[in-house]
């Protein structure tokens, strides 16, 4: 008999005289002559109640079942006579597939997130983390759906690179040389190689051939930061569009947030409601706002003026030319505008070399999408398509023209206005779940001094 997942079984809403379920024991309670077993197979938040009675030949073995054990149950799905569930499975056969000891760490009592991070191999079995990773899966599907329905081509950009997209220098070195060896010409590539911080530069090349493209993959930052927003390995969604200016770039970013939020509300209702009940009481109203509200748009200079007039006791003082901090971003979204905000036209001094220089010579055609609780969720820009201006910007920032020769050369062969942005996938999951630490939306987070799993 073929196994059926609990999600499909409960969704069918029909009695079934012969089903096979394979799952893990969440709880078990015994009464005289029978036992109630709550099973969960990870396919949904809901458990399936199994009624096993003393007439089963291995009933004594069943009574010894512990939380965390894996079982296969064959029987009849019937309307439940008890409260709390619509259906129950009357067991005709229960087979123990894998037992768990009494010391199994995920018992009834609630555990802290800090403790659960120490058992990342088991925490997906909890309600919270099972829901988070189901939402992560559904969001990944929705990302591809959004772009595919709009004619974008999905491309794969290198994970190994010799260039630094952001110019920050905080990259992981990749080498085949033994420790203490400094002859770079003897290394595998003959030059310094690193893990990528972004697929943007390569994606631009594909956009200048295919039109609209996107890449969705892992990126890496060797930033020694232990904040709740930073991880060494994370995933980025990066579209690049030819013949596209900053206004169109901002419109697509807003449309993407609307679509992804609406998709989660529609397709992950049970899991989202869990976070609305136990993690963030304001989550559902906030998601409805994200799915429907028209985002405010404000130039960077005006945003700074708003922050200066607010008289808020910010930890980081606000002046023109600073990079906005999380506290500034949250004030704009949560207190001033009370909805998502797109800040655009940042000073060129705080933005990377590839962003298009505005006519004022002081700002670049850049934008950040800010949302409540998170701050920046998307960063993007119109890219500098003019060879001379790009070359001058690179010289000002002391970037090697020889190293980026291919990027520069693309501006000599039919260069066109083009734009793109990056959406941090983990921050997106934090936004739709209310989870406040990036370590809790990645199955196996990579942070300083943490790579055990």
Secondary structure, 3 states (H helix, E strand, C coil): CCCCCHHHHHHHCCCEEEEEEEEEEEEEEEECCEEEEEEECCCCCCCEEEEEECCCCCHHHHHCCCCCCEEEEEEEEEECCCCCCCEEEEEEEEEEEECCCCCCCCCCCCCCHHHHHCCCCCHHHCHHHHHHHHHHHHHHHHHHHHHHHCCCEECCCCCEECCCCCCCCCCCEECCCCCCCCCHHHCCCCCCEEECCCCHHHHHHHHHHHCEEEEEEEEECCCCCCCCCCCCEEEEEEEEEECCCHHHHHHHHHHHHHHHHHHHHHHCHHHHHHHHHHCCCCHHHHHHHHHHCCCEEEEHHHHHHHHHHCCCCCCCCCCCCCCCCHHHHHHHHHHHCCCCEEEEEEEHHHCCCCECECCCCCEEEEEEEEECCCEEEEEEEEECCCHHHHHHHHHHCCCCCCCCHHHHHCCCCCCCCEEEEEEEHHHHHHHHHCCCCHHHCCCCCCECCECCC
